[in-house]
């Protein structure tokens, strides 16, 4: 019985980071990133390119196929007068084989093998892009779930206010305008819930596409532990960046390919060999004959050496250009990371202010106003205003938190973590 690969992987994940609930598969961020790495079809394309280049490298050491031929040798044209029987000529059989230079074959094999390393770095770069996209979608989905929870709590609070207002109105303890105002706020909350639910559904389908899951698969994300790691807020030197970034690695591997090709071109100055054997089977009264010949190329001739010498010079300029590109790339990444580190520190302080100061203060204000309203010492508009201030602060905190996580994703993308 044939077992589907995705089904097998999903089964393994269920034993670890994926839990199955009534809402479908509950995915942690690690399990999402694992499935993106193993199942995304774009990455599979890079894997096939690497296999193709490895196959080319295996065949790069092969020789040219031998040549065999058959024809006539010193055979007179029809109608010619033959003086003797030996003038009838011979049937000639030929065998020819090129013998390439072994150093050239080794250099050619190394050249093709080095090209696969470039594609491997290309896969790492594409994986980094897909991982960053998956992280961003995952965090936005998680924040949307938390935003939806706050909106549901707000809906319950406004419903409670509306019920109290309707109960007090017949006793002249409230106005009809207060009831309408509460109903309007309730409608606004329900609209925001619909928009948030739409954002969640969009994130769900985008994440399933990245993991190459069926659109009918039901998944959910973890909202309790979004970021457990600490960002290393320190300057990154170019040496450490060069070992972690795949785009720099791809330039390095491209330089290796160019150097291998340069060595291959230098070896074009070495000769190639060829042997040939001809056998003549006489038609008339003549002995059998043969010809054996060994040939060698002369690649150092000026009219033939010009081509590979110019190739070597051109590749030297290409290598110098790639090294300058590598240097510029590292300097740009270093400057970008320095700016991100500063911004992340400020964003973290803002989040702490919201969590420890702003939201608790507004919550205490809302609780005191609500208590006064329950004791008939305050009007409903003041309660709604207190609730709106708290609700706006909670929403703004989540917006800032989403920006913070997005910045973390950009930071990790630059470091390829």
N, C-alpha and C positions, 0 to 999 in steps of 0.2 A: 504494500500500500504506500502511495507517494504522500509524503508529508510536506505541506507548504512551508516555505522558509519563514515567512512572517508569522505564521501560526506558531512555529517552534520558538522563535525569538520572543514572541509575546508570552508564551508559556514560561520561558525562563525568567522574564521580567516579573511575571506575577508572583514568582517565588521570592523576589527581592523588593524592588522599589515600586511596583505597581500593585494596587489592591483593587479588587472588584467589588463594587457596591451596586445598589439598586439603580444608581445613576450611570452605571457603566464602569469603565476602567479609570481609576484615580491615579493620575500620572504625577510623579515627582519630576523636578527639572532634570535630574540626572538620567532618568529613564527616557525623557523626551530627547535629550541630546544623544543618547545611545542609539535610539531608533533613527534619528536623522543621519547619524554617521553610517549606520549599517543598511538603511533602506532607501535613502534618497537616490532616485535614478540618475541625477546629474553626477553624483559621486561615482556611481557604477560606471559611467562613461569614462571617467579618468582611469579607473581600474583597468578597463579594457584597453585603453591607450597604452598603459604601462606594459600589459601583457603582449600587445602587438610589437612594441619596441624591443622587448626581451626576445620575442621570436625572431625579429629581424637580426638581433645581435647574434643569435645562435647560428643563423645562416650566413653571417658575414664572412666566416672563415672558409666557405666552400670554394672549390675550383670551378673554372669554366668547364662546360661539358666537352668531352672529346668529339672531334670531327672525323667522320669517315666519308670516303667518297669512292666512286668507281667511274671509270671512263676509258677512253682510248689513248694510246701513246704512240706517236710517230706512225699514225695510220694514214695511208694515202687517200686522196679524194676519189670518189667513184669515177671510173672511166680512165684512170691513169694506168699506163703500161708498167707492169711489174717486171723488173729485171731478174730478181731472184725471189725465192719463197720467203726469205727473211724480211723483204720489203713490205710484207703484209702488216707489220706493226705488232702492237701488243695491247692486251687489256690491262689497265692499271688500277690497282687498289691502293687507296691512301688512308693513312691514319695520322691525325694531328692532335696534339695536346699542348695547351698552354700551362706553364708551371709558374704560378705567381710568386712574388717575393714573400717569404714568410713574415718578415717584419711589417710589410704592408698589410697583410691579413690580420695580424695581431692588432695593429693600429686601427684598422677599420672596425674590428670587433669591439674594441674599447670605445670608439666613437659612438657606435650605436648603443652600447650599454650605458654610456653617459647621458644619452637623450632621455632614457626612461626616468632618470633621477629628476629631470626638469618637470616631467609630468607628475611625478610624485609630489613635488613641491607645489605644483599647480592644484593638485587635489587638496593639499593641506590649506592652501589659500581659499579655495572654494568652500571647504568645510568650515573654515573660520567665519566666512560670510554667512553661511547657513546657520551655524551655531548662534551667531549674534542675532540673526533675525528670529530664531526660535526663542532665545532668551527674552528678547524685547516683547514678542507676542505673549509669551508665558507671563511675564511680569504685568503687562497691561491687562491681561485676562484676570490675574489675581487681584489687581487693584480694582478692576470693575466689579468683581464679586464682593469685595469689601465695601465698595461704594453702594452696591445694591443692598447690602445688609443695612447700611445707615439709612437708605431711603425707605426701606421697609419699617425700620424703627420710627422714622419720621412720619410715615403713613399712620402708624398706630397712635402716635402722639397727637397728630392733627385730628384723627377720628375721635380720640378722647376729648379733645378740646371742643369739637363740634357737638358731641353728645352733651357735654356740660352746658354749652351755650344754648342748645335747644331746650334743655331742662330748666334753665334759669330765665329764659325769655318770657314764659307766661307769668312769672312772678316779678317782672320789671327789674330783673337783676342783670339784664343784658339787652343789647339792641339787635335789630334785624341785620344791620350792617355788619356786625361782628360775625354773624352766622354766614353771611355771604362771603366775607373775607376768608373765613376758615375753609369754606367750600372751594374758593378759588385756589388757595394754597394747596388743598388736597389734589385738585386737578393738575397743578403744576408738578407736584411730586410724582403723580402717576405717569405723566408724560416723561419725566426724567427717568423713571424706572423702565419705560419702554425703550428709550434711547440706550440706556445702559445694557439692557438685555440684548439689544441689537449689536452692540459692541462685543458682547460676550460671544454671540453666535458667529460673528465675523472672525474673531480670534480662534474659535474652535475649528472652523473649516480651514483657516490658513495653517494652523498647527498640524491638522491631519494631512494636509497636502505636503507639508515639509517631511512628515514621517512616512509618507506614502501609504496612509491608511485609507480604507474605504470610507466614502462620505457617510455611510450608514453607521459607522462605528461610533459608539457613545463614549465620550471621554470627559473627564473633569480634572481640575488642577488643584494643587495644594495651596491654600490661602493662609495657612497658619505660620509657615516658616519660609518667608520669601528669600531673605538674604542672611545666611548664617556666617558668611566669610567676611573677613576684614580686608579692605582695599589697602594695598601697600602704598601709602602716600609718601613716596620717596622718589627722588630723581633717578631716572634710568639712564645709564651710560650707553654709548653706542655699541660697546662690546657685548653687553648682555642683550641688547635689542637685536643684534645681528644673529644671535643664536636662537631667538624665539620667533622671529617673524618669517613667515613663509615667502613673502615677496622678496625679501633680501636673500633668502635661501634659493629662490628661483634664479635670481641674478647670479649668485655664486655658481649654481649648477650650470647655468647658461655659459658662464665664463669657462667652466670645466669642459663643456662641449666644444666651445671654440678652440680651447687649447688642444683638445684631442684631435679636432679637425686640422688644426695647424700642424700638429705632428704628422698626421696622415699626409698632408700636402708636402711637407719636407721630405717624406720618404718616397715621393714621386721621382726624386732624383736617382733612386736605386733602380737597377735594370730588372726587367721581367724576362722570362725565358719561354722558349717554345721548342718542341721536338716534333719531327715529322718523319714518317716512314712510308715509302712508296714501294709497291711490289708490282712488277711487270710480268704478266703471263703472256708469252708470245703466241701469236696466231699462226705464224709460219714456223719454219725450221730455224729456231733461234733458242739460245739458252735463256732460262729465267733470269731476270735481273731485279735489282732493288736499289733504292736510294734512301739513305739515312742522313738527316740534317738536324743540326741544333742551331737555334737562333737566339739572339739576345738583343733587347731594345737598348737604344742609346738616348735616355731621357735628358742627358746634360747638353744635348745639342741646343744651340741658342734659340732656334725657332720653336722648340718644344718646351724649353725650360721657362720661357717668358710667362706662360700661363700659370704654373703653380707658384712661381715666385711672386707674381702680382697678387695671387690669392692669399699668400702668407702675409704680405704687407697690408692688404685690406683688413684681414682679421686682427692684426695688431691694433689698428685704429678702432675697430669694433670693440675689442676688449677694453681699451682705454676709455671709450665712451660708457660702457657698462659699469666700469669701476667708478666713474664720476656720478653716474646715476645712482649707484648703491650708496655712495657717500651722501648725496643730496637727500635720498630717501630716509636715511638714518637721522640726519640732522632735523628734517621736517617732523619725523615721528617723535624725536626727543622734545622739540618745542611744543608739539601738540599735547604730549603727555604732561609736560610741566603745567600748561594751562588747565588741563583737566584736573590735576591734583589740587590746584588752588581752588577751582570751582567746586570740587567735591567736598573740600573742607568747609567752605561757606554754606553749601547746601545742607550739610550734616548739622551745622549749628542752627540753621533755620528750622529744620525738622525737630531738633531738641527743644527749641523755643515753643513751637506749636504744641508738642507733646507734653511738656512740663509746665508751661506757663499759660499760653493763650487759651487752649481748649479747657483745661481745668478751671480757669477763671470764668470763662463764658458759661461753663456748665454750672458753676456755683450761682452765677447770676440767674440763669434760667430756673434752677431749682428754687431759688428764693422768690422769684416772681411767680412761679407756678404755685408755691405754697401760699403766697398772698392772695392769688386768685381763688384758690380753694377755700380760703377764709373770708372771701368777699371783700378783700381790701385792695384789690387790683382789677383792672379791666382786661378783657381778652386781647385787645390789640397789643398791650404791653407784653403779654405772655407770648404772643406770636412773634413779636419783635425779638424777644429774648431767645426764643427757639430758633428763629432765622439766623441770628448772629452766631449761635452755637453750630447750627447746621452748615452755614457757610464756612466757618472755621474748620470743621471736620472735612468738608469737601476740598477746601484749599489745601489742607494737610495731605490729603490723598493725591491731589494734583502735583504738589511738590514732591511727594514720595515717588510718584510715577516718573517725574523728571529726574529724580535722583537715581532711580534704577536704570533709566535710559542712559544716563551718563556713565553709570557703572558698566553697562553693556559696551558702550563706546570705548571706555578705558580698557576693558578686558579684550575687546576686539583689537585694539592697537598692540596689546601685549600678546595676543593669541593665547589667552589662558582658557 
